[in-house]
Amino acid sequence: MNKIFSRGLARKRVMSNDGMMIGQIKNLIIDLDTGAVIDLLVKPEVSFDTSGYRMDGDQLLIPFEAVKDARDYIVVDRYLSKK
């Protein structure tokens, strides 16, 4: 994946690689020692079933390793997202 700036991710929609709309990115969790992105904080769609996903309050925690593409949408592997 090419370099992506955090401001380019602001308010992007997140969808699974099988076309399911997950929600909208709200923030990033970053390891301050390495600068690596650990998780995406995503506000889920009202109709999205969040069972099986890690949560932080009312937001989903999507591991950054699940991100497959970040152009018009953030595309994530839905099965890697359920760690």
MMTF fields as JSON, N, C-alpha, C and O atoms, coordinates in Angstrom:
{
  "mmtfVersion": "1.0.0",
  "mmtfProducer": "UNKNOWN",
  "numBonds": 331,
  "numAtoms": 332,
  "numGroups": 83,
  "numChains": 1,
  "numModels": 1,
  "chainsPerModel": [1],
  "groupsPerChain": [83],
  "chainIdList": ["A"],
  "bondAtomList": [4, 2, 8, 6, 12, 10, 16, 14, 20, 18, 24, 22, 28, 26, 32, 30, 36, 34, 40, 38, 44, 42, 48, 46, 52, 50, 56, 54, 60, 58, 64, 62, 68, 66, 72, 70, 76, 74, 80, 78, 84, 82, 88, 86, 92, 90, 96, 94, 100, 98, 104, 102, 108, 106, 112, 110, 116, 114, 120, 118, 124, 122, 128, 126, 132, 130, 136, 134, 140, 138, 144, 142, 148, 146, 152, 150, 156, 154, 160, 158, 164, 162, 168, 166, 172, 170, 176, 174, 180, 178, 184, 182, 188, 186, 192, 190, 196, 194, 200, 198, 204, 202, 208, 206, 212, 210, 216, 214, 220, 218, 224, 222, 228, 226, 232, 230, 236, 234, 240, 238, 244, 242, 248, 246, 252, 250, 256, 254, 260, 258, 264, 262, 268, 266, 272, 270, 276, 274, 280, 278, 284, 282, 288, 286, 292, 290, 296, 294, 300, 298, 304, 302, 308, 306, 312, 310, 316, 314, 320, 318, 324, 322, 328, 326],
  "bondOrderList": [1, 1, 1, 1, 1, 1, 1, 1, 1, 1, 1, 1, 1, 1, 1, 1, 1, 1, 1, 1, 1, 1, 1, 1, 1, 1, 1, 1, 1, 1, 1, 1, 1, 1, 1, 1, 1, 1, 1, 1, 1, 1, 1, 1, 1, 1, 1, 1, 1, 1, 1, 1, 1, 1, 1, 1, 1, 1, 1, 1, 1, 1, 1, 1, 1, 1, 1, 1, 1, 1, 1, 1, 1, 1, 1, 1, 1, 1, 1, 1, 1, 1],
  "groupList": [{"groupName": "MET", "atomNameList": ["N", "CA", "C", "O"], "elementList": ["N", "C", "C", "O"], "formalChargeList": [0, 0, 0, 0], "bondAtomList": [1, 0, 2, 1, 3, 2], "bondOrderList": [1, 1, 2], "singleLetterCode": "M", "chemCompType": "L-PEPTIDE LINKING"}, {"groupName": "ASN", "atomNameList": ["N", "CA", "C", "O"], "elementList": ["N", "C", "C", "O"], "formalChargeList": [0, 0, 0, 0], "bondAtomList": [1, 0, 2, 1, 3, 2], "bondOrderList": [1, 1, 2], "singleLetterCode": "N", "chemCompType": "L-PEPTIDE LINKING"}, {"groupName": "LYS", "atomNameList": ["N", "CA", "C", "O"], "elementList": ["N", "C", "C", "O"], "formalChargeList": [0, 0, 0, 0], "bondAtomList": [1, 0, 2, 1, 3, 2], "bondOrderList": [1, 1, 2], "singleLetterCode": "K", "chemCompType": "L-PEPTIDE LINKING"}, {"groupName": "ILE", "atomNameList": ["N", "CA", "C", "O"], "elementList": ["N", "C", "C", "O"], "formalChargeList": [0, 0, 0, 0], "bondAtomList": [1, 0, 2, 1, 3, 2], "bondOrderList": [1, 1, 2], "singleLetterCode": "I", "chemCompType": "L-PEPTIDE LINKING"}, {"groupName": "PHE", "atomNameList": ["N", "CA", "C", "O"], "elementList": ["N", "C", "C", "O"], "formalChargeList": [0, 0, 0, 0], "bondAtomList": [1, 0, 2, 1, 3, 2], "bondOrderList": [1, 1, 2], "singleLetterCode": "F", "chemCompType": "L-PEPTIDE LINKING"}, {"groupName": "SER", "atomNameList": ["N", "CA", "C", "O"], "elementList": ["N", "C", "C", "O"], "formalChargeList": [0, 0, 0, 0], "bondAtomList": [1, 0, 2, 1, 3, 2], "bondOrderList": [1, 1, 2], "singleLetterCode": "S", "chemCompType": "L-PEPTIDE LINKING"}, {"groupName": "ARG", "atomNameList": ["N", "CA", "C", "O"], "elementList": ["N", "C", "C", "O"], "formalChargeList": [0, 0, 0, 0], "bondAtomList": [1, 0, 2, 1, 3, 2], "bondOrderList": [1, 1, 2], "singleLetterCode": "R", "chemCompType": "L-PEPTIDE LINKING"}, {"groupName": "GLY", "atomNameList": ["N", "CA", "C", "O"], "elementList": ["N", "C", "C", "O"], "formalChargeList": [0, 0, 0, 0], "bondAtomList": [1, 0, 2, 1, 3, 2], "bondOrderList": [1, 1, 2], "singleLetterCode": "G", "chemCompType": "PEPTIDE LINKING"}, {"groupName": "LEU", "atomNameList": ["N", "CA", "C", "O"], "elementList": ["N", "C", "C", "O"], "formalChargeList": [0, 0, 0, 0], "bondAtomList": [1, 0, 2, 1, 3, 2], "bondOrderList": [1, 1, 2], "singleLetterCode": "L", "chemCompType": "L-PEPTIDE LINKING"}, {"groupName": "ALA", "atomNameList": ["N", "CA", "C", "O"], "elementList": ["N", "C", "C", "O"], "formalChargeList": [0, 0, 0, 0], "bondAtomList": [1, 0, 2, 1, 3, 2], "bondOrderList": [1, 1, 2], "singleLetterCode": "A", "chemCompType": "L-PEPTIDE LINKING"}, {"groupName": "VAL", "atomNameList": ["N", "CA", "C", "O"], "elementList": ["N", "C", "C", "O"], "formalChargeList": [0, 0, 0, 0], "bondAtomList": [1, 0, 2, 1, 3, 2], "bondOrderList": [1, 1, 2], "singleLetterCode": "V", "chemCompType": "L-PEPTIDE LINKING"}, {"groupName": "ASP", "atomNameList": ["N", "CA", "C", "O"], "elementList": ["N", "C", "C", "O"], "formalChargeList": [0, 0, 0, 0], "bondAtomList": [1, 0, 2, 1, 3, 2], "bondOrderList": [1, 1, 2], "singleLetterCode": "D", "chemCompType": "L-PEPTIDE LINKING"}, {"groupName": "GLN", "atomNameList": ["N", "CA", "C", "O"], "elementList": ["N", "C", "C", "O"], "formalChargeList": [0, 0, 0, 0], "bondAtomList": [1, 0, 2, 1, 3, 2], "bondOrderList": [1, 1, 2], "singleLetterCode": "Q", "chemCompType": "L-PEPTIDE LINKING"}, {"groupName": "THR", "atomNameList": ["N", "CA", "C", "O"], "elementList": ["N", "C", "C", "O"], "formalChargeList": [0, 0, 0, 0], "bondAtomList": [1, 0, 2, 1, 3, 2], "bondOrderList": [1, 1, 2], "singleLetterCode": "T", "chemCompType": "L-PEPTIDE LINKING"}, {"groupName": "PRO", "atomNameList": ["N", "CA", "C", "O"], "elementList": ["N", "C", "C", "O"], "formalChargeList": [0, 0, 0, 0], "bondAtomList": [1, 0, 2, 1, 3, 2], "bondOrderList": [1, 1, 2], "singleLetterCode": "P", "chemCompType": "L-PEPTIDE LINKING"}, {"groupName": "GLU", "atomNameList": ["N", "CA", "C", "O"], "elementList": ["N", "C", "C", "O"], "formalChargeList": [0, 0, 0, 0], "bondAtomList": [1, 0, 2, 1, 3, 2], "bondOrderList": [1, 1, 2], "singleLetterCode": "E", "chemCompType": "L-PEPTIDE LINKING"}, {"groupName": "TYR", "atomNameList": ["N", "CA", "C", "O"], "elementList": ["N", "C", "C", "O"], "formalChargeList": [0, 0, 0, 0], "bondAtomList": [1, 0, 2, 1, 3, 2], "bondOrderList": [1, 1, 2], "singleLetterCode": "Y", "chemCompType": "L-PEPTIDE LINKING"}],
  "groupTypeList": [0, 1, 2, 3, 4, 5, 6, 7, 8, 9, 6, 2, 6, 10, 0, 5, 1, 11, 7, 0, 0, 3, 7, 12, 3, 2, 1, 8, 3, 3, 11, 8, 11, 13, 7, 9, 10, 3, 11, 8, 8, 10, 2, 14, 15, 10, 5, 4, 11, 13, 5, 7, 16, 6, 0, 11, 7, 11, 12, 8, 8, 3, 14, 4, 15, 9, 10, 2, 11, 9, 6, 11, 16, 3, 10, 10, 11, 6, 16, 8, 5, 2, 2],
  "groupIdList": [1, 2, 3, 4, 5, 6, 7, 8, 9, 10, 11, 12, 13, 14, 15, 16, 17, 18, 19, 20, 21, 22, 23, 24, 25, 26, 27, 28, 29, 30, 31, 32, 33, 34, 35, 36, 37, 38, 39, 40, 41, 42, 43, 44, 45, 46, 47, 48, 49, 50, 51, 52, 53, 54, 55, 56, 57, 58, 59, 60, 61, 62, 63, 64, 65, 66, 67, 68, 69, 70, 71, 72, 73, 74, 75, 76, 77, 78, 79, 80, 81, 82, 83],
  "secStructList": [7, 7, 7, 7, 7, 2, 2, 2, 2, 6, 6, 7, 3, 3, 3, 3, 6, 6, 1, 7, 3, 3, 3, 3, 3, 3, 3, 3, 3, 3, 7, 6, 6, 6, 7, 7, 3, 3, 3, 3, 3, 3, 3, 3, 7, 6, 6, 7, 7, 7, 6, 6, 1, 7, 3, 3, 6, 6, 3, 3, 3, 3, 3, 4, 4, 4, 3, 3, 3, 3, 1, 1, 1, 3, 3, 3, 7, 6, 6, 4, 4, 4, 7],
  "xCoordList": [0.85, 0.0, 0.897, 1.911, 0.523, 1.276, 1.095, 0.268, 1.875, 1.726, 0.357, -0.142, -0.24, -1.538, -1.419, -0.96, -1.829, -1.789, -3.086, -4.156, -2.98, -4.154, -5.273, -6.447, -4.94, -5.986, -6.76, -7.913, -6.133, -6.812, -7.796, -8.643, -7.69, -8.592, -9.801, -10.785, -9.731, -10.788, -12.145, -12.339, -13.073, -14.476, -14.703, -15.782, -13.705, -13.917, -14.849, -14.881, -15.601, -16.484, -15.667, -14.722, -16.042, -15.352, -16.295, -17.44, -15.796, -16.597, -15.755, -14.527, -16.436, -15.73, -15.395, -15.957, -14.473, -14.07, -15.171, -15.043, -16.252, -17.385, -18.541, -19.664, -18.263, -19.223, -20.158, -21.052, -19.99, -20.857, -20.37, -19.194, -21.28, -20.922, -20.81, -21.762, -19.643, -19.393, -19.662, -20.343, -19.146, -19.356, -18.436, -18.005, -18.141, -17.313, -16.155, -16.339, -14.959, -13.773, -13.874, -14.229, -13.556, -13.607, -12.234, -11.97, -11.347, -10.03, -9.1, -9.519, -7.84, -6.821, -6.185, -6.079, -5.761, -4.965, -3.57, -3.379, -2.588, -1.211, -0.28, -0.442, 0.694, 1.754, 2.723, 3.394, 2.799, 3.625, 5.119, 5.899, 5.53, 6.948, 7.405, 8.504, 6.556, 6.95, 6.298, 6.805, 5.179, 4.435, 3.496, 2.834, 3.432, 2.583, 1.119, 0.793, 0.239, -1.194, -1.588, -1.283, -2.262, -2.674, -4.109, -4.382, -5.019, -6.446, -7.086, -6.605, -8.19, -9.084, -10.269, -10.805, -10.674, -11.903, -13.01, -12.927, -14.041, -15.089, -16.453, -16.801, -17.219, -18.605, -19.417, -19.519, -20.002, -20.704, -22.031, -22.686, -22.409, -23.728, -24.768, -24.505, -25.918, -26.984, -27.368, -27.672, -27.356, -27.778, -26.664, -26.906, -25.448, -24.324, -24.315, -24.405, -24.206, -24.166, -22.74, -21.818, -22.561, -21.234, -20.809, -19.709, -21.65, -21.274, -20.049, -19.962, -19.112, -17.873, -16.738, -15.602, -17.025, -16.006, -15.555, -16.322, -14.309, -13.844, -14.482, -14.6, -14.887, -15.559, -14.839, -14.214, -14.938, -14.497, -15.69, -15.871, -16.494, -17.738, -18.681, -19.025, -19.098, -20.001, -19.263, -19.894, -17.92, -17.14, -16.412, -15.97, -16.301, -15.574, -14.081, -13.633, -13.317, -11.86, -11.503, -11.633, -11.057, -10.677, -9.154, -8.543, -8.514, -7.05, -6.563, -7.142, -5.518, -5.024, -4.551, -4.575, -4.124, -3.685, -4.829, -4.575, -6.092, -7.248, -7.496, -8.27, -6.848, -7.049, -6.416, -5.24, -7.23, -6.765, -6.592, -5.771, -7.355, -7.291, -7.809, -8.628, -7.34, -7.769, -7.824, -6.993, -8.802, -8.988, -10.269, -10.296, -11.337, -12.617, -13.223, -13.847, -13.03, -13.468, -12.263, -11.273, -12.353, -11.384, -11.952, -13.006, -11.273, -11.745, -10.977, -9.747, -11.718, -11.096, -11.564, -12.665, -10.721, -11.072, -11.939, -11.472, -13.193, -14.147, -13.732, -13.994, -13.091, -12.703, -11.471, -11.375, -10.532, -9.394, -9.831, -9.158, -10.944, -11.451, -11.999, -12.156, -12.29, -12.923, -11.937, -12.312, -10.715, -9.709, -10.058, -9.33],
  "yCoordList": [-1.172, 0.0, 1.237, 1.273, 2.241, 3.486, 4.267, 3.913, 5.332, 6.187, 6.842, 7.286, 6.89, 7.528, 8.441, 8.017, 9.695, 10.63, 10.538, 10.312, 10.716, 10.57, 11.537, 11.186, 12.721, 13.663, 13.155, 13.536, 12.297, 11.696, 10.611, 10.212, 10.131, 9.102, 9.681, 8.978, 10.951, 11.574, 11.403, 11.749, 10.865, 10.687, 9.749, 9.752, 8.953, 7.978, 6.881, 6.541, 6.338, 5.22, 3.937, 3.798, 3.01, 1.73, 0.634, 0.542, -0.194, -1.315, -2.573, -2.519, -3.712, -4.984, -5.359, -4.811, -6.296, -6.717, -7.495, -7.787, -7.836, -8.475, -7.493, -7.911, -6.186, -5.14, -4.68, -3.877, -5.155, -4.747, -3.418, -3.28, -2.432, -1.142, -1.303, -1.724, -0.966, -1.122, 0.166, 0.146, 1.276, 2.537, 3.626, 3.607, 4.577, 5.733, 5.845, 5.729, 6.072, 6.187, 7.461, 8.53, 7.317, 8.447, 8.829, 10.002, 7.827, 8.131, 6.95, 5.9, 7.138, 6.109, 5.891, 6.823, 4.666, 4.381, 4.05, 3.149, 4.795, 4.712, 4.352, 4.838, 3.503, 3.184, 4.366, 4.604, 5.099, 6.305, 6.004, 6.869, 4.806, 4.461, 4.211, 4.61, 3.547, 3.179, 4.038, 4.123, 4.675, 5.45, 4.595, 5.104, 3.306, 2.396, 2.55, 2.715, 2.493, 2.509, 1.129, 0.122, 1.078, -0.18, -0.52, -1.613, 0.423, 0.196, 1.417, 2.542, 1.166, 2.223, 2.236, 1.181, 3.408, 3.554, 3.922, 4.939, 3.095, 3.247, 3.341, 2.513, 4.354, 4.453, 3.553, 3.829, 2.469, 1.524, 2.065, 2.889, 1.579, 1.864, 1.304, 0.315, 1.908, 1.466, 0.014, -0.748, -0.364, -1.707, -2.754, -3.933, -2.336, -3.271, -4.058, -3.474, -5.383, -6.26, -6.256, -6.765, -5.692, -5.546, -6.74, -6.735, -7.759, -8.91, -9.601, -9.803, -9.956, -10.591, -9.614, -10.032, -8.327, -7.299, -6.717, -6.68, -6.267, -5.539, -4.157, -3.524, -3.706, -2.412, -1.541, -2.032, -0.233, 0.775, 1.701, 2.652, 1.416, 2.155, 1.779, 0.609, 2.766, 2.498, 2.458, 2.497, 2.379, 2.356, 1.025, 0.406, 0.606, -0.61, -0.351, 0.727, -1.335, -1.297, -2.266, -3.481, -1.725, -2.535, -2.558, -1.499, -3.73, -3.781, -3.241, -3.552, -2.447, -1.856, -2.927, -2.71, -4.072, -5.157, -5.699, -6.405, -5.387, -5.823, -4.917, -5.276, -3.743, -2.797, -3.36, -3.723, -3.422, -3.939, -2.833, -2.957, -1.754, -0.661, 0.606, 0.534, 1.742, 3.016, 4.088, 4.996, 3.971, 4.99, 5.747, 6.583, 5.474, 6.134, 5.657, 6.429, 4.384, 3.766, 3.107, 2.807, 2.881, 2.042, 0.624, 0.335, -0.243, -1.615, -2.502, -2.5, -3.261, -4.139, -5.575, -5.823, -6.492, -7.905, -8.132, -7.982, -8.492, -8.605, -9.667, -9.52, -10.73, -11.799, -11.422, -11.805, -10.684, -10.193, -9.109, -8.875, -8.455, -7.388, -7.905, -7.139, -9.189, -9.766, -10.335, -11.195, -9.906, -10.417, -10.029, -10.37],
  "zCoordList": [0.0, 0.0, 0.0, 0.696, -0.777, -0.82, 0.469, 1.31, 0.618, 1.794, 1.792, 0.758, 2.983, 3.174, 4.372, 5.432, 4.22, 5.326, 6.12, 5.556, 7.433, 8.298, 7.911, 8.023, 7.466, 7.076, 5.858, 5.654, 5.051, 3.911, 4.314, 3.515, 5.542, 6.041, 6.766, 6.995, 7.124, 7.908, 7.246, 6.08, 8.014, 7.625, 6.445, 5.852, 6.101, 5.014, 5.492, 6.675, 4.557, 4.838, 4.818, 4.042, 5.675, 5.784, 5.296, 5.737, 4.38, 3.899, 3.886, 3.818, 3.953, 3.937, 2.497, 1.548, 2.356, 1.021, 0.307, -0.882, 1.01, 0.351, 0.119, -0.166, 0.243, -0.113, 0.985, 0.718, 2.213, 3.32, 3.895, 4.233, 4.007, 4.588, 6.098, 6.755, 6.648, 8.081, 8.836, 9.861, 8.357, 9.059, 8.547, 7.394, 9.421, 9.067, 10.043, 11.255, 9.508, 10.357, 11.196, 10.699, 12.465, 13.389, 13.916, 14.181, 14.073, 14.616, 14.375, 13.887, 14.723, 14.61, 15.97, 16.767, 16.236, 17.426, 16.938, 16.121, 17.453, 16.966, 18.108, 19.227, 17.826, 18.781, 18.766, 17.762, 19.861, 19.906, 19.839, 19.44, 20.22, 20.144, 18.71, 18.323, 17.922, 16.56, 15.488, 14.369, 15.818, 14.829, 13.991, 13.087, 14.284, 13.514, 13.906, 15.082, 12.903, 13.167, 13.668, 13.028, 14.801, 15.42, 15.02, 14.525, 15.239, 14.987, 14.351, 14.491, 13.642, 13.191, 14.145, 14.485, 14.571, 15.358, 14.382, 13.694, 14.324, 13.316, 13.983, 14.825, 13.601, 14.056, 13.128, 11.933, 13.674, 12.8, 12.271, 12.91, 11.087, 10.534, 11.497, 12.182, 11.557, 12.451, 12.152, 13.069, 10.89, 10.497, 10.589, 10.331, 10.955, 10.989, 12.294, 13.373, 12.199, 13.37, 13.937, 13.299, 15.111, 15.707, 16.552, 17.106, 16.664, 17.483, 16.879, 15.668, 17.749, 17.31, 17.056, 16.831, 17.087, 16.871, 18.205, 19.166, 18.257, 19.444, 19.428, 18.379, 20.596, 20.71, 21.718, 22.658, 21.503, 22.462, 22.638, 21.877, 23.638, 23.794, 22.664, 22.501, 21.884, 20.765, 19.422, 18.366, 19.461, 18.222, 18.052, 19.02, 16.797, 16.457, 16.445, 16.056, 16.869, 16.735, 15.602, 15.753, 14.482, 13.327, 13.263, 13.118, 13.366, 13.288, 11.936, 10.894, 11.96, 10.722, 9.745, 8.534, 10.253, 9.369, 8.517, 7.541, 8.86, 8.073, 6.866, 5.977, 6.822, 5.716, 4.454, 4.432, 3.397, 2.108, 1.077, 0.168, 1.208, 0.247, 0.922, 1.838, 0.479, 1.077, 0.003, -0.032, -0.862, -1.903, -1.613, -0.71, -2.362, -2.106, -0.79, -0.063, -0.499, 0.747, 1.396, 0.728, 2.705, 3.385, 3.279, 3.845, 2.572, 2.404, 3.37, 3.39, 4.171, 5.165, 4.954, 4.463, 5.329, 5.336, 6.569, 7.698, 6.353, 7.462, 8.471, 9.665, 8.009, 8.933, 9.753, 10.919, 9.173, 9.948, 10.935, 11.939, 10.654, 11.519, 12.832, 13.783, 12.898, 14.096, 15.082, 15.878, 15.07, 16.014, 17.424, 18.356]
}
